[in-house]
Amino acid sequence: MTLVALLDYASVIVFAITGALVASRAQLDLVGFAFIACLTAVGGGTIRDVLLDRNPIFWIAAPGYLGAACAVALVIFFTAHLVESRMRAIIWLDSLALAVAVAAGAGVALALVHATPIVILMGMITGCMGGLMRDVVVGEVPLVLKQGELYVTAAFAGAAAAAVAAPHVPDMSVALLIGAAVTWVLRAGSILFGWHLPVYKSRPPRV
């Protein structure tokens, strides 16, 4: 199994956990758990593969991705009540999934020898879109859009780091690990220390 496939599996499993925990907060049934877990787990990678014209899409080529997401949903359905602060758990697990998924998306684009802007965009899409769909479907403000959060910025920085490092390291896996590390450090810093970009504030018009 290639590193990119391993990263895809890892991001699917961790994103599925966050999706199932969000489903628990929304008090959905078991089918709802499975749906939200699968949507979160494969949403970003599906958009990536469609845009890159990868045929078949990764989870159609290997249905085990969906099986893993459904298994996670089943486990979380019976154990979510054991997590003391589900929102805190979701935020931290989501940060880990973001880092892994950004590396996976960038790795797919690098393997297909795409230009740097495409590598960066595919990393961002793979990392951000599953969580965005999850939050929109359950009616929560997406983590991607919350004020004062480094989320898309972290994904951009991580994908860019992987793209820039790739030509200068002997193995693409090193570049992907660098990208994942940059993504997670920025996201974790935003959670722990409130790192954020300047936020636009409206001002009264000049007379």
Secondary structure, 3 states (H helix, E strand, C coil): CCHHHHHHHHHHHHHHHHHHHHHHHCCCCHHHHHHHHHHHHHHHHHHHHHHHCCCCCHHHHCCHHHHHHHHHHHHHHHHHHHCCCHHHHHHHHHHHHHHHHHHHHHHHHHHCCCCHHHHHHHHHHHHHHHHHHHHHHCCCCCHHHCCCCCCHHHHHHHHHHHHHHHHHCCCHHHHHHHHHHHHHHHHHHHHHHCCCCCCCCCCCCCC
